[in-house]
Amino acid sequence: DADVTQTPRNRITKTGKRIMLECSQTKGHDRMYWYRQDPGLGLRLIYYSFDVKDINKGEISDGYSVSRQAQAKFSLSLESAIPNQTALYFCASAVGGSGRYNEQFFGPGTRLTVL
Amino acid sequence: GESVGLHLPTLSVQEGDNSIINCAYSNSASDYFIWYKQESGKGPQFIIDIRSNMDKRQGQRVTVLLNKTVKHLSLQIAATQPGDSAVYFCAEFGSGNTGKLIFGQGTTLQVKP
């Protein structure tokens, strides 16, 4: 079974709708991340969380919000989706602690299309 | 700001040949780099990493070279196989203890039979 899972895998929605993407990990990791990937570009960080009470903005957080419901769950919300949020979204997890270079394990991605 | 980039968006090689994928970075203070492989429909997977106190690191069929003088790193894949077809990203850890990865744009490796 996959260690990092994302639901849904594909979603088509309309402009203005609220969308939630969910991520779960079974690795017992403290750190979780949400990235966005656009064609021809690398992944860009939206939000990250070091634990349930520690949530931080990444480089492109505008238009997004997150919730860390439990150590294993980290959801990403688009409050009012717009077409330029059409992208591939990845969740990742990593061990916590003082280590700076903790390997991140990625989920399979969610393909979101906003019409 | 920090950025990483790859020289070529697409690389096509013959099966059995060696592949070299290049990446340039801009932050001379970066001290840790990772190569990821992303297959179609999947998330990125760790391939190999290298710290700035090293020039070269080898794995199974893969070698990463780091040239700090020109801020360049490369991924070499020996005896390229069809299963190596994927998008390859270099990434660096950003400053501070955030575990934030800064990704390059990616190179698509196509392996011809």
Contacts between the chains, C-beta under 8 A, distances in Angstrom:
chain1	res1	chain2	res2	distance
A	4	B	43	7.4
A	31	B	99	5.9
A	33	B	99	7.7
A	40	B	9	6.9
A	40	B	105	6.2
A	40	B	106	7.6
A	41	B	105	5.7
A	41	B	106	7.7
A	42	B	4	7.6
A	42	B	89	5.5
A	42	B	91	7.3
A	42	B	102	8.0
A	42	B	103	3.0
A	42	B	104	5.2
A	42	B	105	5.3
A	42	B	106	5.8
A	43	B	44	7.1
A	43	B	89	7.5
A	43	B	101	7.3
A	43	B	103	4.6
A	44	B	103	7.3
A	45	B	100	5.7
A	45	B	101	7.3
A	48	B	98	6.8
A	48	B	99	7.2
A	48	B	100	6.8
A	56	B	98	7.2
A	58	B	100	7.0
A	90	B	43	5.2
A	90	B	44	7.4
A	92	B	43	7.5
A	94	B	99	5.7
A	98	B	97	7.5
A	100	B	32	7.7
A	100	B	93	6.6
A	100	B	97	5.3
A	100	B	99	6.8
A	101	B	32	5.1
A	101	B	49	7.6
A	101	B	93	5.9
A	101	B	99	7.8
A	102	B	99	5.6
A	103	B	34	8.0
A	103	B	46	5.7
A	104	B	46	8.0
A	104	B	99	7.1
A	104	B	101	6.4
A	105	B	46	8.0
A	106	B	43	3.1
A	106	B	44	5.0
A	106	B	45	7.2
A	107	B	43	5.3
A	108	B	41	7.0
A	108	B	42	5.7
A	108	B	43	5.4
A	109	B	41	7.6
A	109	B	42	7.3
A	109	B	43	5.5
